[in-house]
Amino acid sequence: MGAFVLLYKEHEDETMVVYRYGPKEEIMGKIQLNKDTKLFSEIEPIQDSNHSNKFYFDRAAQRMARCFIKEGGVFPDKMTFES
């Protein structure tokens, strides 16, 4: 089974970036990356019992980490995780 996660940037400054994440626009949580500590935090979980928040959180974090490490810290307004 493949994975698909939408990510929409809500806020970014010098120290952090916040994205909404989830399987579709109607079902989303919020994740934050602290650029200084390189730690991810869950601001708001996905509020849907049919979808695993951990599953989507982990993949959103993985996609954001790729932006931070491999793409020079460039965080686009919209992106996806697909596998």
C-alpha positions in Angstrom: 0.0 0.0 0.0 1.4 3.4 -0.9 1.4 6.5 1.2 0.3 10.0 0.2 0.5 13.0 2.5 -0.4 16.7 1.6 1.6 19.4 3.3 0.6 23.1 3.2 2.9 25.7 4.8 1.2 28.0 7.3 4.1 29.9 8.8 7.9 30.2 8.5 10.5 32.4 10.1 14.2 32.2 10.9 13.6 29.7 13.7 10.7 27.5 12.7 8.3 26.3 10.0 4.7 25.1 10.5 2.8 22.9 8.1 -0.7 21.5 8.0 -0.5 17.8 7.0 -2.8 14.9 6.3 -4.4 12.6 3.7 -6.7 15.3 2.3 -7.5 19.0 2.9 -10.5 18.1 5.1 -8.5 15.9 7.5 -5.3 17.7 8.6 -3.1 18.2 11.7 -0.2 20.6 12.3 3.5 20.0 12.6 6.3 22.3 13.5 10.1 22.0 12.8 12.4 24.0 15.1 15.2 24.9 12.7 17.7 25.5 15.6 17.1 22.3 17.6 16.1 20.3 14.5 13.2 18.8 16.5 9.6 18.2 15.2 6.6 18.9 17.3 3.0 18.0 16.9 0.9 21.2 17.3 -2.4 19.6 16.4 -3.1 15.9 15.7 -5.3 14.7 12.8 -8.8 14.5 14.2 -10.1 11.4 12.4 -10.3 7.9 13.9 -10.0 6.4 10.4 -6.5 7.8 9.9 -3.4 7.1 12.0 -2.0 10.4 13.2 1.4 8.8 13.8 1.6 7.4 10.2 0.9 10.9 8.7 3.0 12.8 11.2 6.1 10.6 10.6 5.8 11.0 6.8 5.2 14.7 7.0 8.3 15.0 9.3 10.3 12.9 6.8 9.3 15.2 3.9 10.2 18.4 5.9 13.5 16.9 6.9 14.3 16.4 3.3 13.7 20.1 2.6 15.9 21.0 5.6 18.8 18.7 4.8 18.9 17.9 1.1 17.1 20.9 -0.4 19.1 23.6 1.4 16.4 24.7 3.9 13.9 25.7 1.2 10.3 25.0 2.3 7.8 25.3 -0.5 4.2 26.5 0.2 2.8 23.2 -0.9 4.4 19.7 -1.1 3.6 16.1 -0.9 5.1 12.9 0.4 4.4 9.9 -1.9 5.7 6.4 -1.8 
